[in-house]
Amino acid sequence: MLILVWFVVCIIFYFVQLILGDSGHSLELFAVLTAVALFLISKIKYKIK
């Protein structure tokens, strides 16, 4: 499960850097997208059990 989270975070970071580059809002967008992704992974994890 931790490997899945790591890959998702890395993919989100890559796309945010690709789209926004060194913009001041890239870190904020990365934080929001990572929080949403972790929330969805958590929901899916508990739904399966």
HELIX and SHEET records of a PDB file:
HELIX    1   1 LEU A    2  LEU A   20  1                                  19    
HELIX    2   2 SER A   26  ILE A   48  1                                  23    
END                                                                             
